[in-house]
Amino acid sequence: MKRIAIVEDEAAIRENYKEVLQQQGYSVQAYANRPDAMQAFNLRLPDLAIIDIGLEDEIDGGFTLCQSLRAMSSSLPIIFLTARDSDFDTVCGLRLGADDYLTKGVSFPHLIARLAALFRRSELQNSNEQQSQLIEHGDLTIDVNRILVYWKHQPVELTVTEFWMVHALAKQPGHVRSRQALMQDAKIYVDDSTITSHVKRIRKKFIAQDANFDCIDTVYGMGYRWDNQG
């Protein structure tokens, strides 16, 4: 049974989401604030975390929690579920490592579908039944089974969403992938600006390891492509 953690300071909302997710067969632990959640996460990480941004007296407590969780696990699926819908908050959440950003107006069926998509992707990481699938292009190596990316033999710490976006680009070097195609491959449903934020964050992570990295081209009006020549 998949374990989901909900960190939400409004009791009625917290219990509502908990009940809905339990009806879907998930094991759900709910927390009202960041300290309680971190105390539990230090003992055992959930399989997926749903986080609000404002948590009791911490106006950006969810951002801090996301950053801490991402430091503990590069592959744990993290979703922000919040009333804050500004582009600034969305970009901040994604830059801190969240895999998805939803507002509280989202329908329950839509939320359940997003959770299922993230679980389907992350399950590949723990699969031992498939033969190793490696994609190698120049200094890039992608281990599909383990959801890992290496640049010049050094691991690049990507989220699950970021991994599938790199995979979508690099499996066909030189081919332009539209933002819509990247969304489909990564199984996320967001606007163009969110895809742009993901790509910027991916570039930043590669550049942090190699200042000369320049393999992701922006093809204006069309999308992005992986260029092995840099």
Salt bridges, closest charged atoms under 4 A:
GLU8 OE1 - LYS104 NZ 2.80
ASP52 OD2 - LYS104 NZ 3.07
GLU58 OE2 - ARG34 NH2 2.94
ASP60 OD1 - ARG84 NH2 2.78
ASP89 OD1 - ARG84 NH2 3.12
ASP99 OD2 - ARG70 NH2 3.21
ASP100 OD2 - ARG114 NE 2.67
GLU123 OE2 - LYS2 NZ 3.76
ASP143 OD2 - ARG146 NH1 3.99
GLU162 OE2 - ARG201 NH1 2.51
GLU162 OE1 - LYS205 NZ 2.69
ASP185 OD2 - LYS171 NZ 3.71
ASP185 OD2 - ARG177 NH2 2.39
ASP210 OD2 - LYS152 NZ 3.06
ASP217 OD2 - ARG225 NE 3.47
